[in-house]
Amino acid sequence: MQCTSVIVFCRTKHRADQIASLLKRNKHAVAVLHSNRTQREREDALKGFRNGRYEVLVATDIASRAWTFAGRSATVVTTTSAAPGRLHPPQSAARAAPKTPATP
């Protein structure tokens, strides 16, 4: 499977930084997103991922609860440092946005 854009969710900020460093050493365009980043860095990471500047977005898994991204190839959810991650096709990992606004 060839991936053009991937989101990697990690349990901790430290693990997100480790994975991002590994990917950068292997010549991937990577953005990191977690609470130790400034708001400007977070916005730049999201914008750069959406417009294709970054091929990989590494974030803490808490961020996964609120996101919907169209057009990515896969989502990787890491578990622990000892256990391998799982690769999910976009349709199984993305949340569907509501098609109509909620009515009271």
C-alpha positions in Angstrom: 0.0 0.0 0.0 1.5 3.3 -1.0 0.5 6.2 1.2 0.6 9.9 0.2 -0.7 11.2 3.5 -0.8 9.5 6.9 -1.9 10.5 10.4 -0.2 8.8 13.3 -1.8 9.0 16.7 0.3 8.2 19.8 -0.7 7.9 23.5 2.0 10.4 24.8 3.7 13.6 23.6 7.1 11.9 24.1 6.1 9.0 21.8 4.8 11.5 19.2 8.1 13.3 19.3 10.0 10.0 19.0 8.0 8.8 16.0 8.3 12.2 14.3 12.1 12.2 14.8 12.4 8.7 13.3 10.3 9.7 10.3 12.3 12.9 9.7 15.5 10.9 9.8 14.1 8.8 7.1 13.4 11.8 4.9 9.7 12.2 5.4 7.9 15.6 5.7 6.5 15.4 9.2 4.5 17.8 11.4 3.9 17.1 15.1 0.8 18.1 17.0 0.5 18.0 20.8 -0.1 20.3 23.8 3.6 21.2 24.2 3.4 23.0 20.8 2.4 26.6 20.6 -1.0 27.5 19.0 0.9 28.9 16.0 2.9 25.6 15.6 -0.4 23.6 15.9 -2.1 25.7 13.2 0.9 25.5 10.9 1.0 21.7 11.3 -2.7 21.3 10.4 -2.5 23.8 7.5 0.6 22.2 6.2 -0.9 18.7 6.4 -4.0 19.8 4.6 -2.2 21.5 1.8 0.3 18.7 1.3 3.5 20.3 2.7 3.6 17.5 5.3 3.0 13.9 4.2 2.8 12.7 7.9 1.0 14.3 10.8 2.0 12.8 14.2 -0.3 13.7 17.1 -1.3 12.6 20.5 -4.4 10.3 20.4 -6.6 12.8 22.3 -6.6 14.8 19.1 -8.2 11.9 17.2 -11.5 12.5 19.1 -12.3 15.7 17.3 -10.9 15.4 13.8 -12.2 14.6 10.4 -9.7 14.6 7.5 -10.7 13.8 3.9 -8.1 12.8 1.4 -5.5 11.0 3.5 -4.3 7.5 2.6 -4.2 5.9 6.1 -4.4 6.5 9.8 -1.9 4.7 12.1 -2.8 4.3 15.7 0.1 3.3 17.9 -0.5 1.4 21.1 2.6 0.9 23.3 6.2 1.1 22.5 6.4 -2.7 22.6 3.3 -3.4 20.5 3.0 -2.6 16.8 0.6 0.0 15.6 -2.4 -0.7 13.5 -2.9 0.7 10.0 -6.5 1.8 9.2 -7.9 2.8 5.8 -9.4 6.3 6.0 -13.0 5.2 5.9 -12.6 3.1 9.1 -10.8 5.7 11.1 -12.5 8.9 10.1 -15.6 10.2 11.7 -18.5 11.2 9.4 -19.4 14.8 9.7 -23.2 15.5 10.2 -24.9 16.1 6.9 -27.5 18.4 8.4 -27.4 20.7 11.4 -29.0 19.4 14.6 -32.4 20.7 15.4 -33.7 21.3 18.9 
